[in-house]
Amino acid sequence: MGYCSPEYLKVVNEQEEKVNQNDNHTLSLLIKIIIILIKIGAISVAFLM
């Protein structure tokens, strides 16, 4: 079996939480950018008609 001290598990869990937070932040930023692009597209279509 591998080395698995409580301190090692704590560090791994902290790193996993950081990665998950970064993924959520990146995903929400991507969704905001897509929504802004859709709004810009809708406004430009409204002015062209």
Residue frames relative to the residue before (quaternion, step in Angstrom):
aa qw qx qy qz dx dy dz
M 1.0000 0.0000 0.0000 0.0000 0.00 0.00 0.00
G 0.5160 -0.6540 0.4664 0.2975 3.54 -1.22 0.54
Y 0.6237 -0.5267 0.4292 0.3865 3.51 -1.36 0.17
C 0.0841 0.8159 -0.5592 0.1200 3.57 -0.58 1.14
S 0.0471 0.8125 -0.5772 0.0666 3.60 0.35 1.19
P 0.6404 -0.5238 0.3801 0.4135 3.60 -1.16 0.38
E 0.6280 0.5350 -0.3401 0.4513 3.60 1.03 -0.73
Y 0.6388 0.5226 -0.3253 0.4616 3.59 0.99 -0.81
L 0.6511 0.5086 -0.3116 0.4693 3.58 0.96 -0.86
K 0.6259 0.5367 -0.3336 0.4571 3.59 1.03 -0.77
V 0.6623 0.4997 -0.3047 0.4678 3.60 0.91 -0.91
V 0.6504 0.5132 -0.3177 0.4612 3.59 0.93 -0.87
N 0.6631 0.5028 -0.3077 0.4613 3.60 0.93 -0.87
E 0.6404 0.5180 -0.3254 0.4645 3.60 1.00 -0.78
Q 0.6577 0.5022 -0.3099 0.4681 3.57 0.96 -0.86
E 0.6354 0.5295 -0.3243 0.4590 3.58 1.01 -0.78
E 0.6436 0.5156 -0.3209 0.4658 3.60 0.99 -0.81
K 0.6436 0.5201 -0.3239 0.4586 3.60 0.99 -0.83
V 0.6494 0.5088 -0.3176 0.4674 3.58 0.94 -0.86
N 0.6578 0.5079 -0.3113 0.4609 3.59 0.93 -0.86
Q 0.6457 0.5073 -0.3258 0.4685 3.60 0.98 -0.79
N 0.6523 0.5048 -0.3208 0.4655 3.60 0.95 -0.82
D 0.6376 0.5194 -0.3299 0.4635 3.60 0.98 -0.78
N 0.6616 0.4988 -0.3131 0.4642 3.59 0.92 -0.85
H 0.6473 0.5149 -0.3202 0.4619 3.58 0.98 -0.83
T 0.6610 0.5027 -0.3037 0.4671 3.58 0.92 -0.90
L 0.6588 0.5126 -0.3077 0.4567 3.57 0.95 -0.86
S 0.6726 0.4785 -0.3119 0.4706 3.59 0.89 -0.85
L 0.6226 0.5267 -0.3432 0.4660 3.61 1.05 -0.69
L 0.6425 0.5178 -0.3179 0.4669 3.59 0.98 -0.83
I 0.6524 0.5067 -0.3147 0.4675 3.60 0.94 -0.83
K 0.6407 0.5172 -0.3262 0.4644 3.61 0.99 -0.82
I 0.6481 0.5104 -0.3233 0.4635 3.60 0.94 -0.82
I 0.6489 0.5094 -0.3218 0.4646 3.61 0.95 -0.84
I 0.6498 0.5094 -0.3239 0.4619 3.61 0.93 -0.84
I 0.6441 0.5129 -0.3225 0.4669 3.60 0.97 -0.83
L 0.6525 0.5076 -0.3216 0.4617 3.60 0.94 -0.81
I 0.6338 0.5184 -0.3301 0.4698 3.60 1.01 -0.77
K 0.6514 0.5077 -0.3178 0.4657 3.60 0.95 -0.85
I 0.6490 0.5064 -0.3228 0.4672 3.60 0.92 -0.86
G 0.6453 0.5204 -0.3136 0.4630 3.57 0.99 -0.82
A 0.6632 0.5025 -0.3075 0.4616 3.58 0.94 -0.87
I 0.6529 0.5059 -0.3177 0.4657 3.59 0.96 -0.83
S 0.6738 0.4872 -0.3091 0.4616 3.59 0.89 -0.87
V 0.6297 0.5133 -0.3375 0.4755 3.64 1.02 -0.67
A 0.6391 0.5310 -0.3265 0.4505 3.58 0.99 -0.82
F 0.6854 0.4708 -0.2862 0.4761 3.62 1.00 -0.76
L 0.6560 0.5149 -0.3199 0.4496 3.60 1.09 -0.59
M 0.6727 0.5160 -0.3073 0.4322 3.61 1.10 -0.50
